[in-house]
Amino acid sequence: MKIYTKTGDKGTTSLFGGKRVAKHNIRIDSYGTVDELNANLGLVRDQDLDADSKMGLIIIQEKLFTVGAILASDPGKASNANKIPKLKEEDILFLENEIDRMNADLPEMTHFVLPGGHASVSHCHVARTVCRRAERVCTALFNLEPFDDKVLQYLNRLSDYLFVLARCIAKQKNADEVKWIPDTSK
């Protein structure tokens, strides 16, 4: 398989199904941001994490390829529907179950926490913010050209998962969680 095709040299690219669109099209921005999220999750996974967290991240990265395929599909081609995988309710439940499992061992949150405390925690927070951006871009696309709304649910739940994972990593690394205490004296 040749890596470069030269078909995008004039600022367009193909959706799954063959339709050409501008590289700045919101659909391209949507799956491009999901790809950026996936790369950031790879960086999180490359940290010194427990085996369960690493396996969970691999599962999530694979699901993000499914999300990307859904977003990269030409909405005008009904024949594409049978060629790409789907997100399932179980995929969202996986995230919810993992959130509940991790959260059970964490101290109760009484304040917002500042991102940081350990490089692994910071990488996780960067991934969380990229996930939130992916969710915003995908929501804008959904308002223009609806697609499977499980994508939006998955991204929403994934950002929650990443927040809890960051707290879990902070606990494992004995990193301080710095609480945000608003200065209301001014």
N, C-alpha and C positions, 0 to 999 in steps of 0.2 A: 504494500500500500504506500503510495507516494504521499509524503507529508504536505508538500505545497502543490496547489492546483492552479494558482494564479487567477482563479475565477473571482476572487474578492478584491482584486487590485484596484477596482474602481469604486469601492465603498459599499458593495452589496454582498449578501450571503444568502444561502439557500436554507429554507426551513425543511424539516422532514416532510417530504411530499413534493419537493421541487420548486415551490414558489420562491422567487427572489425578492428580498426586502433590503432596505438600507441597514447598514450595520448599527445605526443609532436608533433603529426601531425599538419601541418599548418591549416587544417580545424578545428581541435579542438581549436587551438590557436585563430583562427578567432572568433568562436562563444563564446569562453571563454572570450575574450576581450570585446565583445559586452555585455556579462553578467556582467563583471566588470563595464562597462559604465552604465548599467542599475542600478546597485547597487549604483553607485555614483550619478545618477539622483535621486534615492530615498533619498539620503542624502541632495541633493539640495532641493528637495520637502519638506523635514522635517524642513527647515528653515522658518523663519517668512516672508512669501511671500504673495502677493495678491492672491485672489482666482483664477483669470484668469491664472496666471503663474502656480499655482498648478494644475489646470485642464489641461493646456497644457502639463505639464510634465507627467501627468497620460496617456494622449493620446500617447505621445512619448514613454513612457515605454511599453505600450501595443504593439506599432509598433516594438519596439526592440525585443519583443518576436517573432514576425513574422520574423524579420531579423535572429534571432537565429535559428528558425525552417528551414529557407531556407538554412542557412549555415550548419546545422547539418544533412541535407539530403544527402543520398548516391547518387552521381551524376549518378551512373550506374543503378539506379532503376527508370525507367520511371513511374512506378506505384505510386511512392511517389508524383508526381506532383499534383495529384488531392486531396491529403490528407493534404496538408499544405496551409496556407493562402498565399496570394500574397501581395506585395506592389503595390499600385496604384499611378498613376500620382497625384491624389488628396492628397496623403500623403505627397508628396514633395511640392505641392502647399500650403498645410497647413503651413509647415515650412516657406516657402517664404512669405506668407501673414503675419505670426506672426513676422517675421524679419522686414518687412516693417512697420507694425503697431507699434512695439516697437521703431524702429529707428526714426520714425517721431517725437518722443518727446525727442530725445537725441541731445545734442550739436554735431556739426560737429566734426569729428575726424581730427586732424591736425598732430598727432604723434601716434606712438604705445604707449600703456599704460602698465604699470607694473601690473601684477596680484596682487590683494590684496586690502586693504582699509577697508574691513569688512569680517567677517568669511563667510557670505553668498556669497559674491562676490568670495572669494577664493575657496569655494567649487564648484562654477560654473566653474571657470577656471580649476580646477582639472578635472572635468567632460569633459570639452572641450579638454583637452590634451589627456585624455583616448580615447575620440571619434576620435581624429586624429590618435592615435596609432591603433585603431580598423580599421580605413580606410586604413592605410598602410598595415596591415596584410591581410585584405580582398582583397586589390589590388594585393598583391603577390599571394594569393590563386586564384583569378580570372585569373591571367596570366597562372596558371597551369591547372585549372579546371573551366572554365567559368560557371557562374550562372547568375541569373537575375541581369542585370546591374543597376536596380533601387536601389539595396542595396548600391552600391557605391555612387550613386547620393544622396540617403537619408543620408548616413553618412557624406558626404561632406557638405550638406546643414545643417545638425544637428550641426556640429561644428561651422558653422557661426551663427546659432540660439543661441548657448550657449555663444558665444562671445557677441552678442547683449544683451542677457538676463543678463549677468554679468554686462554690462554697465548700463542696466535698473535698476538692483538691486542697483548698486552703487548710481545712482541718487535718488532712493527711500529712501535709507538709509543715504543720504547726506554724502557719503563716498568720499574722495578725489580720483580722478583718477590721479595717478602720471604718467606724461608723460615721455617717454624715450627720452632723448635728448642726442644723441651720442656725446661723448667728442672727437672732431676731432683735439684738440690742441696737441696731442702727435704724 
